[in-house]
Amino acid sequence: MTLWPIIPSIGGGCAQLGFKSGFVAIIGKANVGKSTLFNTLLGQKISITSRKPQTTRNRILGVYNEPECQIVFIDTPGIHTSNRQKGLNRFMNKTALSASEDADIVAVMIEATSLFDDLDAGIIRGLADKKSPILLLINKIDAVNRTHLLPLIDKVRGLSDFHSIVPISALRAEGIREFVGEIKGLLPEGQPYFPEDTLTDQSERFIVGEIIREKIIMLTRQELPYSTAVVVDEFKEDEQRNLLSVSATVFVEKDSQKGIIIGRGGGLIKSIGTAARKDIEVFFDTHVFLDLRVKVMRDWAKNEETIGRLGYT
């Protein structure tokens, strides 16, 4: 087992001749920083992030290219034990765990800043029968005294036969080169799975919907983000006018939630739309017209059929 030193480094590189490619699943409990790492690796925001847990709902692929290798990272929903919205939660846990089934490498993430708990241990033990190499990522090292890491490493290293333990700060990009270097040494030889200019497997509509949902999470409180889904109804590009026209529907579970999303005099939905439009313009490098509507679909998060209809597949 390799343990990287806890210092910034400029390293990495495919150690063997011949092109390499493979899939790397990033798993862990909710809110440990998987999506932040995913975005840092790709150099662009693809997966939405928030301090609120259970932000990521779908499995998202991100494609990392170097001249000698291609790494397909899989961002997954946070594994959790919450009873909130059981249908959606079952879907999210199943999505996260299934991502590790066919991955060439599994990266399981824990936090340096919080107590290592039974859920962390359970996730690691659940990987015991995996044939793929397992990397342990200890995230948020920028927020703790480095001496805190050694007792944590001693506690977790006996739970699995980790190929390596890599302390990182996904937010500050510390340890990222070491992490990628470990992956390169484990990748099988093979052809790229995606064209070199591919960034993600997700559609433009999906990315727009996720940007809108992120702004809802940022601007609302308590339970409301977990009762919200976004569907992009219209996506039209006008290249001559350098304009992207988007129409989207925000679904909630109750009439009272609809009123909250709209806000007094339509103030909150306007703020959500303004914030989302700015990020969409940055991502697509074009002017954006965004029309948002709010509809009630009662108890959608508890119904597996409705969950599928809203795009969680």
N, C-alpha and C positions, 0 to 999 in steps of 0.2 A: 504494500500500500504506500502511495506517495502522498506526502503532505507538503503543500507549497508553503514557502516562507511568507510571512505576513508583511510583505514589502512590495511597493509598486515595482513592476518589471517591464522591460520591453523585450519580450521573447516570442516564442511561437513559430510554427512553420511545419509543413508536412515533412516528416522525417524520412519517408520512403519515396522512391521514384514512382511515377504513375499517378494518375488522377484518382482521387478518393471522394466518396460521397456517402451520405447517410442521414438518418433521422435521429434527432435528439429530443426526447420528451422532457419538459420541465414540469415537475409536479411538487406539491406541498400543500399545506393547509392554507386557508384563506388569509390574504393580506400579508404574506411574507415577502412580497416583492417580485413575484414571477413575471408579471407584465412589465414592470420597470426594467428588469433584466432583458426581457425580450426586445423592448424598444431600444435599449442601449446597444444590444448586439447588432441590430439592424441599422442603427444610426438614423432612425425615423420612427415617429409615433404611429404604430399600427394597432396595438392593443391598448384599450383605455385603462387608465389608472385612477385610483381614488384611495383615500384613507379608510373608506368604508369597506368592510369585507364583502366577498362574493360579488365583486364588480364584473369580473370576466365570467361569461356564461357559456360561450361556445369554444370549441377547439379551433385555434388559429395557427396556421402555418406561416413562418417567416423564413425567407431564403437568404442565406449568407454565402457570398461568393468570394473566393480568392482564386488566383490563377491555377493553383494545383488541387483545389478541393471545393466542394459545395456541401454546406451543412444546412439541413432543413430543420429549424427549430419548431417545436410544437408548444405553444402556450396553452395552458389548461386552466379550467376553473379551479378555485381553491377547494380542497377536500374539507368537509365540515360535518358536524353532527347536529346542526340546528334543525328544529322542527318547523321552522317558518316555511310555508308554501311547499309542502312535502313533494308535490309532483315535480316542480322545477328543481328542487334540491336533489331529488333522486336522479334526474337527468344530468345535473351538473357533476355529481359524484361519479356517475357511470362514465361520463365523457372524460373526466380526468383520469380515471383508472384505466380505461380502455386505451388511452393514448400510449401507455407504457407497454402494451402488449406486443406491438410490432416494431417498436423503436429499436434502433441499433444501439443506442446509449440512453440511459435514464439518468437525469440530473434531479436529485431530490433536494429541496431547499428548506432550510430552517433559519430562524433568526438568532442573531447574537444578542439581541436586545431584550428578549423575553425568555421566560422559563421554558425549558424543554419539557413538554408535557406528554400525556398518554397518547394524544392524537398524533403528535410527531413520531413517537415511537411506533405506533400502530401502522403508520404509513410506511415507515422503513421496514418493519417486519413483514408487511404485505408484499414487499419486493423480494423476499428471500428466495423464492423459486424462479426468479427471472434469470434467464441465461445471458441477458445483455449486461455489459459492464455498468456499474452504478457509481456515479460521482456524487459526493455530498457537498453541497454549497452552503456555507454559513454566511448569510447576508447581513447587511447593515453593520459591518465592522467599523464604519466611520463614527458610529454613535456610542461605542463602548470603549473602555480601557482594554488595550490589547491583552493584558494579563488575564482578562476574563475569559479569553478564548480557550486557553489550555485546559481548564477543568471541564468546559463544555465538550471539547474534543475527546477527552478521556472518557466522558460519560457516554458518548454516542458511538465511538469507534468499534465497540464490541457488539453492536446491534446488527451489523451486516459486514460482509466482506467488500468494503468499499474499494474501488480501484484507486481513488484518490479523494482527499478532502481539500477543498479550495475555499479559503476565506475570501469574501468579495464585498464590495459595496456597489450594488447595481446602480444606485443613484449617482455616485461619483465615478463610476467606471473603474474602480480599483479591483485588481485581480482578474479583470476580464480577459486580458491577453493570456494569462496563465490557464484560465478555464478553457479558452478556445484552443490553446496549445495541447492540453490534455485530450480534448476531443479529436484533434487532428491525428494524434498518435494511435487512436482507437478506431478510426473510420475504416471501413472496408474499401478495397479498391472497386471502382465502378464509375459509370458514366453519370453526368449530372441528371437530376430528375426534372429540372426546370430550366428554361432559357436563362441566360446570364442576366437579362434585364428584369426578371421577375422578382418582385419583392414579397408578395404574399399570394396565397391561393384564394383569398376572399375577394368577393365582388366589390365594385365601387359602391354599390347600394349598401352593402353590409357595412363598409367603413363609414359611410355617411350616417347610417343609423346608429352606429356605436358612438360616433362623435356627439350626436344629439343626446344619446342616453347618458354619456359622461357629464354633459352640462346639467342634465336633470339631477344626477347624483350630487353634483357640486352645489347646486342651488336649492335643494330641498333637504328636509330633515327627517330623522327617525325612520319609520317604516316605508315611506312613500317610494324610495328608489327600488325597493324589492317588489313592488306591485306595478312596476312600469315596464312596458315593452314598446319598441319603436319599429314601425314598418315604413319603408320608403315606397311610396305609391308611384311616384313619377321622378324620372331622372333624365333630363334632356340637356344635351350639349349643343351650343350654338357657337361654332368655331369662329365664324365671321365677326360676331359681337364679343367674342371672348367671354361668354356667359354660360353658366351652368344653372339650370332651373330645377329645383328640388321641391317636391311636395311630400310630406311625411305625416303619418298619424301616430300620435302617442296614445297607447292603450293603458288604461288603469282599471282597477277592479271595482271601484265604488264611485257613486255620484259625488260624494264628499271629496274624494281624491281628485276628481276632475276640476272641482272648484279651486282646490289648492294649486294645481298645476297652472291653471289659467291666471290665478291671482286677482287681486283687486284691480278692476278696470283693465284686465288683461296684462298687468305689469310683469308678472313672473314669466308667462309664456313668451313675452317680448324679450325679456332678458335672456332666457334660454336660447331663443332663436338668434339673437345678436351674437352671443358667445359661440354658438355652434357655427354660425355662418363664417365668422372670422377664422376658425380652425379649418373649416372646409376649404376656404379660399387659399389658405397656406398650403394645404395638402395637394390640391389640384392645380394651384397656380393659375387661378382664373377668378373672375367676378362671380358671385353666387347670389341668386335670388332664392330665398328659403321660405316656404309656406308650411306652417305647423298647425295641425288640428288635434284635438283631444277627444277621444271616445271612450266609453265605458264598455268593457267586456268582463262581465261579472266572474270573479274567481278564476280568471284565466290561468293563474300560476298553479292551481291545484288540479288542472285537467290536462292529462298527457296529450290528448288529441289536439286541444287548443294550443298547447305549447309547441307542437309540431307545426301548426298552421301559422304561428307567428315567427317561424324560421329557426327554431331551436331543434336541429336534427342531428 
